[in-house]
Amino acid sequence: MKFSIVIPSYNEENDIRSTMESVTTMDWPDYEVIVVDDSNDKTPEIVKEYASKGVRLIKPAIRKGRCEARNIGIKDAQGEVVVILNADTRLPKDFLKKLDPIYKSGADYVLVKSEIENWDDLFARYVECLSLADYYVTDPDRMEWTEGYSCRRDIAVRAGLFPSGFAVPIVAGEDAFFGNNVKALKAKKVLADDIVVRHIAPHTFEEYWQIRKGRGAGSPQIRRFLEKWSFPRIYTRAILRIGKNVLTVLTIIPITVRILKLTKFSPKGIVDFFPFMYAWIIEQAAFTVGEFQSAKKIIKAEKKLKLNQ
């Protein structure tokens, strides 16, 4: 079976080399690596160093975001199965070797176990504990996307690929949207939690703030472009969420229960209670800023499109 590893990248010069090292040393005879790059840093130069190892670099003429980059890679892929990889994720050497029998047994898409490498960093640890508490341990059947996600190429095409072509590129939430579209096809899912991929999670305050703000920005984009919400409805939801967060903090009990649940998955245990509380507050603030900035950006972009029509 031939696999295609598709990697969208945008200014990943600090992470891409480690990823390239991992994907070019797979213990499998038939696979390709496609990097679709929108960077303005040294990422493409680093990727080109691996051309002799079978890595193909695609540079779109116009940057249209991660969704379109993934779509370009999937359309260009020659493999029966595509592995959709983020540029900061490292695959184990036997990753494809372990996937092969799963697909030969009839799987249409495979979710694997994702783990961070930087457990010592507060923000990285907090985000990892969120995943463990909400999905991996408590309810893995809810998951429709993980790092190292793979599916049959024809299934990805039938699912409509990733949402793209809107006034503003979708920056978050597209993974779940795509995963749910694959699920809607009645495709056969396999959760292979014995296959572990590793990545470095954002650990500085600035990185954490930007990533969580991006998550917030994705919400109005999904609501507006895919669910066809009006702007008043989008703003009302954002305001109500602020109110919910304020009540959560003021009433103490809900936030205490939530944070206590997360600390159960932390190697530091209850010691992380107040640090996780801090991380949660920063996260909610970033979500809110991202939501309002994103809605404003969408309004401006849609007005510009109307003027140009």
C-alpha positions as CSV (number, residue, x, y, z in Angstrom):
1,M,0.0,0.0,0.0
2,K,1.3,3.5,-0.9
3,F,0.9,6.3,1.6
4,S,1.0,10.1,1.0
5,I,2.1,12.3,3.9
6,V,0.7,15.8,3.3
7,I,2.1,18.6,5.4
8,P,0.8,22.2,5.2
9,S,3.4,24.7,6.5
10,Y,3.5,28.4,7.4
11,N,6.6,29.9,8.9
12,E,7.7,26.7,10.6
13,E,11.5,27.1,10.4
14,N,11.9,26.2,14.0
15,D,10.0,22.9,13.8
16,I,10.0,21.7,10.2
17,R,13.5,20.1,10.2
18,S,12.6,17.7,13.0
19,T,9.4,16.8,11.2
20,M,11.3,16.3,7.9
21,E,13.8,14.0,9.7
22,S,11.0,11.9,11.1
23,V,9.0,11.6,7.8
24,T,12.0,10.8,5.6
25,T,13.1,7.8,7.8
26,M,9.9,5.8,7.7
27,D,10.3,2.0,7.9
28,W,8.1,1.6,4.8
29,P,9.0,1.1,1.1
30,D,6.3,2.9,-0.7
31,Y,5.3,6.4,0.4
32,E,5.7,10.1,-0.6
33,V,5.9,13.3,1.4
34,I,4.2,16.5,0.1
35,V,4.8,19.8,1.8
36,V,2.5,22.6,0.7
37,D,4.2,25.8,1.9
38,D,2.9,29.4,2.4
39,S,5.9,30.6,4.4
40,N,7.8,33.8,4.2
41,D,10.6,32.6,6.4
42,K,13.3,29.9,5.8
43,T,10.8,26.9,5.9
44,P,10.9,26.2,2.1
45,E,14.7,26.3,2.0
46,I,14.8,23.7,4.8
47,V,12.3,21.5,3.0
48,K,14.2,21.7,-0.2
49,E,17.2,20.1,1.6
50,Y,15.1,16.9,1.7
51,A,14.2,16.7,-2.0
52,S,16.7,13.9,-2.6
53,K,14.8,11.9,0.0
54,G,11.6,12.1,-1.9
55,V,10.0,15.3,-0.4
56,R,8.1,17.3,-2.8
57,L,7.6,21.0,-2.1
58,I,4.6,22.9,-3.5
59,K,4.5,26.7,-3.3
60,P,1.0,28.1,-4.2
61,A,1.0,31.4,-6.0
62,I,-1.4,32.9,-3.5
63,R,-1.6,32.0,0.2
64,K,-5.1,30.8,0.9
65,G,-4.6,29.2,4.3
66,R,-4.1,25.8,5.9
67,C,-7.3,24.3,4.5
68,E,-6.5,25.0,0.9
69,A,-2.9,23.9,1.5
70,R,-4.2,20.5,2.7
71,N,-6.5,20.3,-0.2
72,I,-3.7,21.0,-2.7
73,G,-1.6,18.2,-1.2
74,I,-4.5,15.7,-1.1
75,K,-5.4,16.4,-4.8
76,D,-1.7,16.0,-5.7
77,A,-1.2,12.8,-3.7
78,Q,-0.6,9.5,-5.4
79,G,-1.1,7.3,-2.4
80,E,-4.2,5.2,-1.6
81,V,-4.0,6.6,2.0
82,V,-3.2,10.2,3.0
83,V,-1.7,11.1,6.3
84,I,-2.5,14.7,7.1
85,L,0.3,16.0,9.3
86,N,1.0,19.3,11.0
87,A,4.5,20.7,10.6
88,D,5.4,20.3,14.3
89,T,4.5,16.6,14.6
90,R,7.0,13.8,14.7
91,L,6.1,10.3,13.4
92,P,7.6,7.2,14.9
93,K,9.7,5.2,12.4
94,D,7.2,2.3,12.3
95,F,4.1,4.6,11.8
96,L,3.2,3.5,8.3
97,K,4.2,-0.1,9.0
98,K,1.6,-0.1,11.8
99,L,-1.1,1.6,9.7
100,D,-0.8,-0.8,6.8
101,P,-2.5,-3.8,8.4
102,I,-5.2,-1.6,9.8
103,Y,-6.2,-0.4,6.4
104,K,-5.8,-3.8,4.8
105,S,-8.3,-5.0,7.4
106,G,-10.9,-2.6,6.1
107,A,-10.4,0.7,7.9
108,D,-11.4,3.9,6.1
109,Y,-9.8,6.3,8.5
110,V,-7.5,6.0,11.5
111,L,-7.0,8.1,14.6
112,V,-3.9,7.6,16.7
113,K,-2.6,8.7,20.1
114,S,-1.0,12.2,20.2
115,E,1.3,13.2,23.0
116,I,3.3,16.3,23.8
117,E,7.0,16.2,24.4
118,N,7.2,19.3,26.6
119,W,5.3,18.2,29.7
120,D,7.4,20.5,31.9
121,D,5.8,23.6,30.3
122,L,2.6,24.8,32.0
123,F,0.6,25.8,28.9
124,A,1.6,22.7,27.0
125,R,0.7,20.5,30.0
126,Y,-2.7,22.3,30.4
127,V,-3.7,21.7,26.8
128,E,-2.6,18.1,26.9
129,C,-4.7,17.5,30.0
130,L,-7.7,19.0,28.2
131,S,-7.4,16.4,25.5
132,L,-6.9,13.6,28.0
133,A,-9.9,14.7,30.1
134,D,-12.3,15.4,27.3
135,Y,-11.4,12.7,24.7
136,Y,-8.6,10.1,25.1
137,V,-9.5,8.8,28.5
138,T,-13.1,9.7,29.2
139,D,-14.8,9.5,25.8
140,P,-12.5,8.5,22.9
141,D,-15.5,7.6,20.6
142,R,-16.2,11.4,20.4
143,M,-12.9,12.0,18.6
144,E,-13.0,12.5,14.9
145,W,-9.6,14.0,14.5
146,T,-6.1,13.6,16.0
147,E,-2.6,14.6,15.2
148,G,-1.4,12.0,12.7
149,Y,-4.9,11.6,11.2
150,S,-5.1,9.4,8.1
151,C,-7.8,8.3,5.7
152,R,-8.3,6.8,2.3
153,R,-7.7,9.4,-0.3
154,D,-11.0,8.7,-2.1
155,I,-12.9,9.1,1.3
156,A,-11.2,12.6,1.8
157,V,-12.4,13.6,-1.7
158,R,-15.9,12.3,-1.2
159,A,-16.1,14.2,2.2
160,G,-15.5,17.4,0.2
161,L,-11.9,18.0,1.5
162,F,-11.3,20.9,3.9
163,P,-13.5,24.0,3.8
164,S,-11.9,26.7,1.7
165,G,-12.5,29.5,-0.7
166,F,-14.2,31.9,1.7
167,A,-13.7,35.6,2.3
168,V,-11.3,34.8,5.1
169,P,-9.4,31.5,5.4
170,I,-10.7,29.3,8.2
171,V,-8.0,29.0,10.9
172,A,-9.6,26.6,13.4
173,G,-12.4,24.1,13.6
174,E,-11.8,22.8,10.1
175,D,-10.4,19.5,11.5
176,A,-13.6,18.6,13.3
177,F,-15.7,19.7,10.3
178,F,-13.8,17.5,8.0
179,G,-13.8,14.6,10.4
180,N,-17.5,14.8,10.9
181,N,-18.0,14.8,7.1
182,V,-16.0,11.6,6.9
183,K,-18.0,10.1,9.7
184,A,-21.2,11.1,7.9
185,L,-20.2,8.9,5.0
186,K,-20.5,5.9,7.3
187,A,-16.8,5.4,6.9
188,K,-15.1,2.8,9.2
189,K,-13.1,4.4,12.0
190,V,-10.3,2.8,13.9
191,L,-8.8,4.3,17.0
192,A,-5.3,2.9,17.2
193,D,-4.1,4.3,20.5
194,D,-1.1,2.0,20.4
195,I,0.3,4.2,17.7
196,V,1.8,7.3,19.3
197,V,2.9,10.5,17.5
198,R,4.6,13.3,19.4
199,H,4.6,17.1,19.0
200,I,5.8,20.2,20.7
201,A,2.9,22.2,22.1
202,P,3.0,26.0,22.5
203,H,4.7,26.8,25.8
204,T,5.5,30.5,26.0
205,F,2.8,33.0,26.9
206,E,2.9,34.6,23.5
207,E,2.6,31.3,21.6
208,Y,-0.2,30.1,23.9
209,W,-2.1,33.4,23.5
210,Q,-1.8,33.3,19.8
211,I,-2.9,29.7,19.4
212,R,-5.8,30.0,21.7
213,K,-6.8,33.3,20.1
214,G,-6.7,31.5,16.8
215,R,-9.1,28.9,18.2
216,G,-11.5,31.6,19.1
217,A,-11.1,33.2,15.7
218,G,-12.2,29.9,14.1
219,S,-15.6,30.0,15.8
220,P,-17.2,32.9,13.8
221,Q,-15.6,31.6,10.6
222,I,-17.3,28.2,11.0
223,R,-20.6,29.8,12.1
224,R,-20.6,32.3,9.2
225,F,-19.2,30.3,6.3
226,L,-20.3,26.8,7.0
227,E,-23.4,27.2,9.3
228,K,-24.6,30.4,7.6
229,W,-25.1,32.4,10.9
230,S,-26.0,36.1,10.8
231,F,-23.6,38.5,12.4
232,P,-26.0,39.5,15.2
233,R,-26.3,35.8,16.1
234,I,-22.5,35.4,16.1
235,Y,-22.0,38.4,18.4
236,T,-24.9,37.3,20.7
237,R,-23.2,33.9,21.1
238,A,-19.9,35.6,21.9
239,I,-21.5,37.9,24.5
240,L,-23.4,35.0,26.1
241,R,-20.1,33.0,26.3
242,I,-18.5,35.9,28.2
243,G,-21.4,35.9,30.6
244,K,-21.1,32.1,31.1
245,N,-17.4,32.4,31.9
246,V,-18.0,35.2,34.4
247,L,-20.7,33.1,36.2
248,T,-18.4,30.1,36.1
249,V,-15.7,32.1,38.0
250,L,-18.0,33.9,40.3
251,T,-19.9,30.8,41.4
252,I,-16.6,29.0,42.0
253,I,-17.9,25.4,42.0
254,P,-18.1,24.8,38.2
255,I,-14.5,26.1,37.5
256,T,-13.2,24.2,40.6
257,V,-14.8,20.9,39.4
258,R,-13.4,21.5,35.9
259,I,-9.8,22.3,37.0
260,L,-9.8,19.4,39.5
261,K,-10.7,17.0,36.7
262,L,-7.8,18.3,34.6
263,T,-5.3,18.0,37.4
264,K,-6.0,14.2,37.6
265,F,-4.2,13.9,34.3
266,S,-1.3,16.1,35.2
267,P,2.0,14.5,36.4
268,K,2.0,17.3,39.0
269,G,-1.5,16.4,40.2
270,I,-3.2,18.9,42.6
271,V,-0.1,21.1,42.5
272,D,-1.3,22.3,39.1
273,F,-4.7,23.5,40.4
274,F,-3.9,27.2,40.5
275,P,-1.5,27.1,37.5
276,F,-4.3,25.5,35.4
277,M,-6.8,28.0,36.7
278,Y,-4.5,30.7,35.4
279,A,-4.1,28.9,32.1
280,W,-7.9,28.6,31.8
281,I,-8.5,32.3,32.4
282,I,-5.9,33.3,29.8
283,E,-7.4,30.8,27.4
284,Q,-11.0,32.2,27.8
285,A,-9.7,35.7,27.4
286,A,-7.8,34.7,24.2
287,F,-10.9,32.9,22.9
288,T,-13.0,36.1,23.4
289,V,-10.5,38.4,21.7
290,G,-10.2,36.0,18.8
291,E,-13.9,35.8,18.4
292,F,-14.5,39.5,18.2
293,Q,-11.4,40.2,16.0
294,S,-12.4,37.5,13.7
295,A,-16.0,38.7,13.3
296,K,-14.8,42.2,12.5
297,K,-12.4,40.8,10.0
298,I,-15.1,38.8,8.3
299,I,-17.4,41.8,8.0
300,K,-14.6,43.9,6.4
301,A,-13.7,41.1,4.0
302,E,-17.3,40.5,2.9
303,K,-17.8,44.2,2.3
304,K,-14.7,44.3,0.2
305,L,-15.9,41.4,-1.9
306,K,-19.2,43.1,-2.5
307,L,-17.5,46.3,-3.6
308,N,-15.3,44.3,-6.0
309,Q,-18.2,42.4,-7.6
